[in-house]
Amino acid sequence: METTRHFTATVYVVEGGATALHHHDRLGIRVPPGGHIDRDELPHEAGLREVREETGLDATLVAETPDIDAPAGEALPDPAYVMLYDVDVREDGRVAHQHIDHVYFARVASREISPGGHDEAAPDAWEWYTASDLEASELDPDTVRLGLEAIEAVGERETSAGR
């Protein structure tokens, strides 16, 4: 059996020291905005599109973009992580589907969730988690760690920018 792999992008959005997570019905867990990268998109573009579609918010990445002289190319914003997730594991333990997920951190200017698509999670499916909320939660360990890192990264950027 061949494993199907798709490229995805996830963005932990932060506002006022909290990150937004929603309950994903199919997966049965809380996750940040994210989804598949379309054929004509770059990973960071897909992440920002997913944030707009799922939350209605305009996000600003806090990713570094390497400064490199490349006459025929350009450096892209670095994801905080690139993760490999098993999405479909068969009863015999074989993995049928995986996501290669580009994880970014971003700031947003509002906590007003207003999804842009008809098939998106409703606003009441979203919750804002502070660092202490994450630490006290029973969320998946990677979601807790990445959420905490996102809150810290956005806070550091805002402090260094004098906000």
Protein Blocks (a to p, Z undefined) as FASTA:
>chain_A
ZZdddddddddddeehiacddddfklopacdddddddfkbcfklmmmmmmmmmnopacdd
fbdcdddddfkbccddddfbdcdddfbdcfkopafbdcdddddddddfbfcdcdfbfkbc
cfklpccddfklmmmmccdfklmmmmmmmmmmmmmmmmmnoZZ
